[in-house]
Amino acid sequence: MNHSIADGARRARVRACLCATACGLISIVASIPAAAEPVTTGPLSIIGSAVVRGPVTVEGPLKVGGNLEVRGPLTAERVAQLVPDDADRRAGDNNYYGPLTVRGPLIVHGDLEVRGPLVVKGPAGAVGKIDVEGPINERP
């Protein structure tokens, strides 16, 4: 009798483990976006920090109140360090998936991380450090 009770308990633990694993996988798959979709917006002011998983094009100036990190090339009219009054820093987390195009100025009141190339059709500046993993191209 004890042998069958132990087997039943073992089977119940295995079923519970499989169920938990399946639920975990379903929640991971459900939280991943199916495909990155391009986002186009007018002038944009972001409260807090932002991470963009894809290329960014800004058709105007870029001001970052914190650090600017670009994992790719940076092309801008000029790249400069800003004084703290130009863009203040606030708390908040924002995530964007896919290419982001801003038709006008982009102001980020926190850190900006771009996981792809950044093209700014105007000046680009940050109050904090500017870290670019690719070339920096300044053009008039």
URPE-V635176 format. One record per run of one state. SS is the DSSP state (@ for helix, = for strand, . for the rest). FROM is the first residue (numbers start at 0). TO is the last residue. If there is no record, write none. Layout:
[[SS/FROM/TO] [SS/FROM/TO]]
//
This chain:
[[./0/0] [@/1/30] [./31/37] [=/38/40] [./41/42] [=/43/46] [./47/47] [=/48/52] [./53/54] [=/55/57] [./58/60] [=/61/63] [./64/66] [=/67/69] [./70/72] [=/73/75] [./76/76] [=/77/80] [./81/82] [@/83/85] [./86/91] [=/92/96] [./97/98] [=/99/101] [./102/104] [=/105/108] [./109/110] [=/111/113] [./114/116] [=/117/119] [./120/121] [=/122/125] [./126/128] [=/129/131] [./132/134] [=/135/137] [./138/139]]
//
